Protein backbone atom coordinates (compact mmCIF):
# COMPACT_ATOMS: atom_id res chain seq x y z
CA UNK A 1 0.00 0.00 0.00
CA UNK A 2 1.48 3.32 -1.05
CA UNK A 3 1.13 6.40 1.13
CA UNK A 4 1.59 9.98 0.06
CA UNK A 5 3.96 11.66 2.48
CA UNK A 6 2.63 14.88 3.99
CA UNK A 7 5.60 17.26 3.70
CA UNK A 8 5.57 20.78 5.08
CA UNK A 9 8.30 23.01 3.68
CA UNK A 10 9.23 26.19 5.51
CA UNK A 11 11.23 28.92 3.77
CA UNK A 12 12.57 31.26 6.43
CA UNK A 13 13.39 34.09 4.06
CA UNK A 14 11.71 37.40 4.75
CA UNK A 15 11.79 38.58 1.15
CA UNK A 16 10.84 37.51 -2.34
CA UNK A 17 12.53 36.65 -4.63
CA UNK A 18 14.71 34.56 -2.37
CA UNK A 19 17.60 32.15 -2.71
CA UNK A 20 16.25 30.32 0.34
CA UNK A 21 12.90 29.82 -1.40
CA UNK A 22 14.67 28.64 -4.56
CA UNK A 23 16.65 26.11 -2.49
CA UNK A 24 13.50 24.96 -0.66
CA UNK A 25 11.67 24.49 -3.97
CA UNK A 26 14.57 22.51 -5.44
CA UNK A 27 14.72 20.17 -2.44
CA UNK A 28 10.96 19.60 -2.47
CA UNK A 29 11.03 18.96 -6.23
CA UNK A 30 13.83 16.38 -5.81
CA UNK A 31 11.98 14.76 -2.91
CA UNK A 32 8.79 14.60 -4.99
CA UNK A 33 10.68 12.89 -7.80
CA UNK A 34 11.81 10.19 -5.34
CA UNK A 35 8.63 9.64 -3.29
CA UNK A 36 4.92 10.40 -3.56
CA UNK A 37 4.50 13.60 -1.53
CA UNK A 38 1.89 16.21 -0.87
CA UNK A 39 3.59 19.50 -0.01
CA UNK A 40 2.47 22.58 1.83
CA UNK A 41 4.83 25.54 1.56
CA UNK A 42 5.04 28.12 4.33
CA UNK A 43 6.88 31.30 3.37
CA UNK A 44 7.87 33.24 6.46
CA UNK A 45 8.02 36.48 4.48
CA UNK A 46 4.29 36.18 3.77
CA UNK A 47 3.25 35.66 7.40
CA UNK A 48 6.06 37.25 9.39
CA UNK A 49 4.40 40.61 10.07
CA UNK A 50 1.29 39.05 11.56
CA UNK A 51 3.22 36.27 13.30
CA UNK A 52 5.54 38.73 15.05
CA UNK A 53 2.63 40.30 16.91
CA UNK A 54 1.64 37.02 18.57
CA UNK A 55 3.50 36.47 21.81
CA UNK A 56 1.65 33.24 22.61
CA UNK A 57 -0.10 30.57 20.59
CA UNK A 58 -3.47 31.85 21.83
CA UNK A 59 -2.74 35.19 20.13
CA UNK A 60 -2.02 33.65 16.71
CA UNK A 61 -4.69 34.44 14.07
CA UNK A 62 -6.71 31.38 12.98
CA UNK A 63 -5.12 31.11 9.50
CA UNK A 64 -1.61 31.17 10.99
CA UNK A 65 -2.63 28.68 13.67
CA UNK A 66 -3.68 26.35 10.83
CA UNK A 67 -0.15 26.67 9.38
CA UNK A 68 1.39 25.84 12.75
CA UNK A 69 -0.94 22.83 13.03
CA UNK A 70 0.24 21.76 9.56
CA UNK A 71 3.83 21.79 10.88
CA UNK A 72 2.77 19.82 13.95
CA UNK A 73 0.99 17.14 11.92
CA UNK A 74 3.47 16.76 9.04
CA UNK A 75 4.97 13.39 8.17
CA UNK A 76 8.21 15.22 7.35
CA UNK A 77 9.57 18.77 7.26
CA UNK A 78 11.91 20.57 4.90
CA UNK A 79 13.16 23.67 6.71
CA UNK A 80 15.42 26.34 5.25
CA UNK A 81 16.59 29.65 6.61
CA UNK A 82 18.88 32.36 5.39
CA UNK A 83 21.79 33.06 7.73
CA UNK A 84 21.64 36.37 9.59
CA UNK A 85 24.38 37.15 12.06
CA UNK A 86 25.55 33.52 12.13
CA UNK A 87 22.11 31.99 12.79
CA UNK A 88 18.58 31.53 11.46
CA UNK A 89 16.24 34.51 11.46
CA UNK A 90 14.47 35.62 14.63
CA UNK A 91 11.05 35.17 13.03
CA UNK A 92 12.02 31.63 12.00
CA UNK A 93 12.78 30.89 15.66
CA UNK A 94 9.58 32.65 16.75
CA UNK A 95 7.53 30.41 14.44
CA UNK A 96 9.02 27.33 16.11
CA UNK A 97 8.58 28.89 19.56
CA UNK A 98 4.84 28.59 18.85
CA UNK A 99 5.01 24.90 17.85
CA UNK A 100 4.04 22.48 20.65
CA UNK A 101 7.21 21.07 22.21
CA UNK A 102 6.04 17.46 21.77
CA UNK A 103 4.58 17.76 18.26
CA UNK A 104 7.70 16.89 16.28
CA UNK A 105 8.96 13.85 18.19
CA UNK A 106 10.58 11.50 15.65
CA UNK A 107 9.45 13.60 12.67
CA UNK A 108 12.09 13.54 9.91
CA UNK A 109 13.47 17.01 9.14
CA UNK A 110 15.66 17.87 6.15
CA UNK A 111 17.67 20.98 7.05
CA UNK A 112 18.84 23.66 4.62
CA UNK A 113 20.30 27.14 4.79
CA UNK A 114 21.59 29.90 2.55
CA UNK A 115 24.26 32.48 3.25
CA UNK A 116 26.49 35.03 1.62
CA UNK A 117 29.56 32.79 1.71
CA UNK A 118 30.78 29.36 2.74
CA UNK A 119 31.79 30.80 6.14
CA UNK A 120 28.22 30.21 7.35
CA UNK A 121 27.92 26.57 6.29
CA UNK A 122 28.10 25.28 9.87
CA UNK A 123 24.78 26.97 10.68
CA UNK A 124 23.07 23.67 9.87
CA UNK A 125 25.00 21.71 12.50
CA UNK A 126 25.47 24.45 15.10
CA UNK A 127 22.09 26.20 14.97
CA UNK A 128 19.41 24.22 13.14
CA UNK A 129 20.19 20.70 14.44
CA UNK A 130 20.11 21.82 18.10
CA UNK A 131 16.77 23.59 17.56
CA UNK A 132 15.18 20.44 16.17
CA UNK A 133 16.91 18.26 18.75
CA UNK A 134 14.94 20.19 21.37
CA UNK A 135 11.77 18.96 19.66
CA UNK A 136 13.22 15.42 19.55
CA UNK A 137 12.74 15.52 15.78
CA UNK A 138 14.85 13.23 13.61
CA UNK A 139 17.13 15.52 11.64
CA UNK A 140 18.16 13.78 8.45
CA UNK A 141 21.84 12.99 7.97
CA UNK A 142 22.70 15.48 5.26
CA UNK A 143 21.66 19.11 5.27
CA UNK A 144 22.01 21.40 2.27
CA UNK A 145 23.88 24.67 2.52
CA UNK A 146 24.06 27.08 -0.41
CA UNK A 147 26.04 30.29 -0.71
CA UNK A 148 25.43 33.26 -2.94
CA UNK A 149 27.89 31.92 -5.51
CA UNK A 150 25.65 28.87 -6.07
CA UNK A 151 22.98 31.07 -7.67
CA UNK A 152 22.56 33.21 -10.75
CA UNK A 153 20.07 35.81 -9.60
CA UNK A 154 17.58 33.60 -7.73
CA UNK A 155 18.06 30.41 -9.75
CA UNK A 156 20.37 27.54 -8.81
CA UNK A 157 23.34 27.70 -11.15
CA UNK A 158 25.81 25.39 -9.39
CA UNK A 159 26.08 21.74 -10.43
CA UNK A 160 27.72 21.07 -7.04
CA UNK A 161 24.63 22.41 -5.24
CA UNK A 162 22.37 20.25 -7.38
CA UNK A 163 24.54 17.25 -6.43
CA UNK A 164 24.28 18.16 -2.71
CA UNK A 165 20.49 18.33 -3.03
CA UNK A 166 20.42 14.94 -4.80
CA UNK A 167 22.66 13.39 -2.12
CA UNK A 168 20.57 14.80 0.74
CA UNK A 169 17.37 13.48 -0.83
CA UNK A 170 18.86 10.05 -1.64
CA UNK A 171 19.98 9.72 1.99
CA UNK A 172 16.58 10.95 3.24
CA UNK A 173 14.40 8.59 1.19
CA UNK A 174 15.21 5.37 3.10
CA UNK A 175 14.33 7.14 6.35
CA UNK A 176 11.14 8.65 4.96
CA UNK A 177 9.75 5.41 3.49
CA UNK A 178 9.32 3.66 6.88
CA UNK A 179 7.70 6.85 8.24
CA UNK A 180 5.29 6.89 5.29
CA UNK A 181 4.46 3.21 5.77
CA UNK A 182 3.78 3.63 9.51
CA UNK A 183 1.58 6.67 8.76
CA UNK A 184 -0.37 4.61 6.20
CA UNK A 185 -0.92 1.85 8.76
CA UNK A 186 -2.22 4.29 11.41
Secondary structure as GFF3:
##gff-version 3
##sequence-region A 1 186
A	DSSP	beta_strand	5	11	.	.	.	ID=ss1
A	DSSP	alpha_helix	19	34	.	.	.	ID=ss2
A	DSSP	beta_strand	37	43	.	.	.	ID=ss3
A	DSSP	alpha_helix	44	52	.	.	.	ID=ss4
A	DSSP	three_ten_helix	57	59	.	.	.	ID=ss5
A	DSSP	alpha_helix	62	72	.	.	.	ID=ss6
A	DSSP	beta_strand	76	82	.	.	.	ID=ss7
A	DSSP	alpha_helix	90	97	.	.	.	ID=ss8
A	DSSP	beta_strand	108	115	.	.	.	ID=ss9
A	DSSP	three_ten_helix	118	120	.	.	.	ID=ss10
A	DSSP	alpha_helix	123	123	.	.	.	ID=ss11
A	DSSP	pi_helix	124	128	.	.	.	ID=ss12
A	DSSP	alpha_helix	129	134	.	.	.	ID=ss13
A	DSSP	beta_strand	138	139	.	.	.	ID=ss14
A	DSSP	beta_strand	144	147	.	.	.	ID=ss15
A	DSSP	three_ten_helix	148	150	.	.	.	ID=ss16
A	DSSP	beta_strand	151	152	.	.	.	ID=ss17
A	DSSP	beta_strand	155	156	.	.	.	ID=ss18
A	DSSP	alpha_helix	159	185	.	.	.	ID=ss19
###
